[in-house]
Amino acid sequence: MNFSYLFDPEHWELGVPGGFPQLILSHLGYSALGLLLGVIIALPVGLYIGHTGRGSFLAINAGNAGRSLPTLGLLMLMVTLLGLGLLPVLIALTVLVVPPILTSTYAGMRAVDHGVVDAAKGMGMRPLQVLFRVEFPMALPVIMGGFRSAALQVIATATVAASVGLGGLGRLLIDGLAVNDYSRVLAGAVVVAVLAVALDLILALVQRWVVSPGLSGRRVRRATAAT
Amino acid sequence: MITFDDVVKVYPGGSTAVDHLTVELPTGKLTALVGPSGCGKTTSLRMINRMVNPTSGRVLIDGQDVSQQDEAKLRRGIGYVIQSAGLFPHRTVLDNVATVPVLVGKTRREARTAALELLDRVGLSPEFAKRYPAQLSGGQQQRVGVARALAADPPIMLMDEPFSAVDPVVRGQLHAEFLRLQNDLGKTIAMVTHDIDEAIKLGDKVAVFRQGGILAQFGTPQELLEKPADDFVAEFVGRDRGLRSLSFDSAASLPVQPVSSQPDLELDDAGRPVRWRSAGDLGGVFTASDSLRVVTDLAISSPVGIAVRVDEQGKADGVVRHHDLVDHLLERRR
């Protein structure tokens, strides 16, 4: 086993079918679609449950049940039901990312100081204003934490797409194993790992940008040190 | 004027929080709602801005039933200050203060300009504007809380234990500044507190509640101290209420002896008192605008049992011997 496959410049050329750029692009595509669907489903539900306090059992149970579902098994089930194609992969990846986003959104909303919400209502904010101007921004650090963990999981798991004939970095693993080319398997594993770490770094930057400095404590510490 | 008209609040489960409350909080005055925990004072306060709705009875503001008004609009016209301030941690101090003006449709720019003035008003320098609540001390946060409640210039303010989360020294400062502010602004204020001393110090009127949401007494602080309605109120206002009630009487009516009657008192060239020749330290002086409590304290702590009065220039213009003071206090009770 060696790194020859990974460092072969031919595999890094743009536009080559089966080359790294194309595999990374499709891998990121499946991951992004899965995350997007997950956010569209889990975020509103989590916000609703957190804001109203109604249906919290749903957030907790869906979270636990979702975590215990094996993605590969679910994917195979979807393929038998729906046939080959993008849809079964997206369903499997969405089911993977919904639990961490849902539970973190719910947890973040629950952790918002009741006194602050009381003040917001008492000053005359309407329910949606309380939600979007107070609760959501205050829950954002926790929500972002859940989103980052979902992003890491989906990058690692999107390799399953290759097992049902689609592309992505899983191709290197499946095809490499099939022809006993362990250098290729190693290359796939390394690129997935690097991609995951890089994405998490980018999301950490996004989090710094979207979360108020009043919540993250960065500005706070600097200013207190100065006085 | 805020009117409670036979208001009852029973929570689901049957516990009565407020029991047939009928009371009027006068316009432009601070009414303190005070009582032990679970006496319904906070529930009563929260019924004014409909954070809680009464089970029966009506709450009226200037004759208008609050239950007929849109919740959000009603609340935007009523300043709201809660314990530990309830500031928005994700917004700067300036944007916290600008919250209600923005809600009622002012531009962000207008609201911020007004907010900056308000910070000054509550004694915070402009450098605080860009900070976040977590960077402020408890006392500073509470000032921002007050500024935020004042931002839309509401005629009414509701304050729920606004000073209980800060230490006693800061609380004393905030009390003094708050009284000065209220002197200028003359808002109609309802303030909940569990601290009878705070209620007596800040309140123009005090409503004492007892367990079960029953109004035990409503009156001026002096009435409370001098004529408690029953044993509960007497117990609640405390044992030294006789002495404390002296805070509300001016020393102006107190008869004084001429300074010349006390050759033991040493004066400087300008006629200002310096010390007692026989006993030393004067221990302090009073003016006609001080309260009887100050005079009593001086007479008790003076080494010769005599309190010295001075005029605006600081010249000694009379003395009060402790037995004259006691006679005056006895006279006052009749």
Chai-1 contact restraints between the chains, C-beta under 6 A:
chainA,res_idxA,chainB,res_idxB,connection_type,confidence,min_distance_angstrom,max_distance_angstrom,comment,restraint_id
A,G115,B,S84,contact,1.0,0.0,6.0,A-B,restraint_1
A,G115,B,G86,contact,1.0,0.0,6.0,A-B,restraint_2
A,V116,B,G86,contact,1.0,0.0,6.0,A-B,restraint_3
A,A119,B,I82,contact,1.0,0.0,6.0,A-B,restraint_4
A,A119,B,G86,contact,1.0,0.0,6.0,A-B,restraint_5
A,G122,B,M51,contact,1.0,0.0,6.0,A-B,restraint_6
A,G122,B,R75,contact,1.0,0.0,6.0,A-B,restraint_7
A,G122,B,Y80,contact,1.0,0.0,6.0,A-B,restraint_8
A,M123,B,Y80,contact,1.0,0.0,6.0,A-B,restraint_9
A,M123,B,T99,contact,1.0,0.0,6.0,A-B,restraint_10
A,M123,B,V100,contact,1.0,0.0,6.0,A-B,restraint_11
A,G124,B,A72,contact,1.0,0.0,6.0,A-B,restraint_12
A,G124,B,R75,contact,1.0,0.0,6.0,A-B,restraint_13
A,G124,B,R76,contact,1.0,0.0,6.0,A-B,restraint_14
A,G124,B,L103,contact,1.0,0.0,6.0,A-B,restraint_15
A,R126,B,A72,contact,1.0,0.0,6.0,A-B,restraint_16
A,P137,B,H90,contact,1.0,0.0,6.0,A-B,restraint_17
A,M138,B,H90,contact,1.0,0.0,6.0,A-B,restraint_18
A,S212,B,H90,contact,1.0,0.0,6.0,A-B,restraint_19
A,G214,B,P89,contact,1.0,0.0,6.0,A-B,restraint_20
A,G214,B,H90,contact,1.0,0.0,6.0,A-B,restraint_21
A,G214,B,Y132,contact,1.0,0.0,6.0,A-B,restraint_22
A,L215,B,P89,contact,1.0,0.0,6.0,A-B,restraint_23
A,L215,B,H90,contact,1.0,0.0,6.0,A-B,restraint_24
A,V220,B,A134,contact,1.0,0.0,6.0,A-B,restraint_25
A,V220,B,Q135,contact,1.0,0.0,6.0,A-B,restraint_26
A,A223,B,Q135,contact,1.0,0.0,6.0,A-B,restraint_27
